Amino acid sequence: MNVNLQARRILKEEAIVEASVDKDGLIAVLSEPDAERVFEEFINMGWADGLPIIPPTERRVLRMLEQTKRSPDEVLGKMPPVEVDVTVELIAINAVMAGCAPEYFPLVLAAMEAALDPRFNLRQAICTAFTSWPVMIVNGPAIKELSLNHGWGVLGSGFRPNATIGRALTLCATSVGGLRPGFGENKHIGTPLRYGLCIAEDEEASDLLPLHVELGFNREDSVLSLVELANPVTLHSPTSTASASPAGWLGAIARSVAEAILIESAGPEFGREGTKQLLIVPPLMAQKLAKDGWTKDDIRHFLYENARVPRAEIHRRRTHPTISPDVIDTELKLRYETVPRWVRAQMTEPADTALNDLIPMMRKPEDLLIIAVGPRISNCQGAIFPGHDHFQEVVSRKIET
């Protein structure tokens, strides 16, 4: 029995009956299943993420489907790990469960299309042992239309559109794809990102190009971009955003950026093509950067040159006494499989390679995504989301309403 049929069986039990009389004296009866009973049943079936859900009744699902011209039976792709067909109707069911308002549904559809694009490599993102998860970034008019948060507490809770749109993807992976901790999902200790994270960029904070424009869309387009990221690290600056110069602020956070990427991205695949990092710049600093003539490309190149660590540090974190001698360079004691490729390229002449050479923590400047996010206050802090390299790309979809 498929998920749709099982869910409908559970929802058939009418426990709450509400009657109302309209202006013509006609009585309307609304029958709804008991929300607590539905939650218990869905938890038992493994269809929920542990948080309460909204029962996906036919009435609620139809309201979601009214927000799109697509057929409910249209298949968008296969959801890992069990590779089940994902239909528009199944996505609508999970959007209801997540608590989405109907007007959020076009964003949920865009997110699912991006996730199911083979370039995104969803299986690796949600099934890997690494503590990464798909993160959504929204740009364009949809931000204001749906009141998506990009200010205070943007990485936390408290805002329905951000929370529920991000959660819908996780619920699809759970209820449709059969994802469970320890079954399909091999993340050893998990990540809070699993509950879903949807961020909106503060496009009016400065003259820095918004992310979707950098990715080739028009400024007036509403776009959702999906990228696999690890847990964020706060970037503390010794001076407030108001008093720091752009170069001074970037210089102050460069070492923290390097450390965060080095620690979070530890593993034999470090440095593989496709690894993305996400830098969150405080809005007031974004204003100062733009006013002083900095572009996002300037910021990328600055951090590429300055967010570096000594090769000896890579050596210390990437080697282990039990490594077989035949895979270690005898001169530098470096295991070839566990250092970035661009380091390996310099290891052809070990005698000429110094352990104190500074190595960039990004394979290339273009791997750094940048958005302005946070409250517009003088002491707002930035953050860096390290990435994990699974040969995946940033995948974007225009939000169709």
C-alpha positions, 0 to 999 in steps of 0.5 A: 500500500502506498503512502497516499492510500495509507494516509487517506485510511488514517484520515478517514476517521472523523473525530471533530465535527463543526457546523456553521450556518451561512447567510442563506440558512444552509448548514455546512458541516466540516468533518476533520480527523483528530489532530493528535491521533493523526500525529501519533499514527504518522509517527508510528508509520515513520512519516514525521520528523518528531514535531507536530504536524497538520493533518493533510486532509483532502480539503487542505491538500486541494488548497495547496494544489490550487496554487499551481497549474501542474497536475497532481499526478506529475512526477518530479523525480525519485526521492532517495533513499528508497527511490520512490516517485515524487508527485506534485500531490505528495509534495502538497501533502507534506507541505500541509504537514509542515504547516505551510500556508497555501501561498508558500506552495510554489516555493516548496515545489521549486525547492523539490525540483531543485533537490531532485535535479541530478546535479544537486546529488540529493542522495549524498546530501541527505544520506551521508555521514557528514553533518550537512543538509540542503539549505534554501536561499530565496531571492526576489519579490517573493521575499516581501510577498510572503514575509520571509525573514532575513533579519533578526534570528534568521537562522533560528525559529519564529517565522512561519514561512522560513520554518515550514518551507524548509521543513517540507523538504525534510518531511518529503525525504522522511514520508516519501523517501523513507529516510530514517536515522540509521536507515538510509540516513547515516549521519552519526550524530545528525544536524539541526539543519535537518529540521529545514533551513530557508534563508532570504537574502536582504537584497536592499541592504546594499548595492552588492548583487543579489545571489540570483542575479549572480546566478543569471536570473533577472532581479525581478525574478523570484528564485529559490537556490539549494545548496548542501551545507554544514552547520554554521560557525559564527564569525566574531569580529574584534570591532563592531560592524559600524567601526570596522573598515571593510578590509579590516572586517574581512581580515579579522574573519579570514582565519575563522573562515579558514578554520571553520572550513578546515574543521567541518570539511575534514575528510578524504574528499576535501577539496573536490570540485563542487564544494561550496561555502556560504558566507553571511555578511551583516547588512551594515557591512554589506553597505560599507563594502558596496559604498567602498567599491567592493563587489562580491567577487572582490570579497571572494578573492580577498578571502581566497587569498587570506583564508589559508592555513599552513600545510603543516596544519593540514598534515596534522589534521589529515594523518593518523599513526595507523595509516599504511606507510605505502600511501604516505609521502616519505618526505612530508608524511602526507597521505595523498588521498587526504589532502586537497588536489591543488596541494597534491599538485605541488607535492611532485617535488617533495624536497621543494615543498615547505610545510609552512606554505599557506594553503587556501581553504577554497578550491577556487574563489567562485566556490564561495557564495555570499549573501547579506543577512541579519539585523541592520545593527552595528554589532551584527555578526557574520557566519560561515557555512562550510560545505561538503564535496559530493560533486553537487552544484548550487541548483536554482529554480524560478518560483512559478506562481 
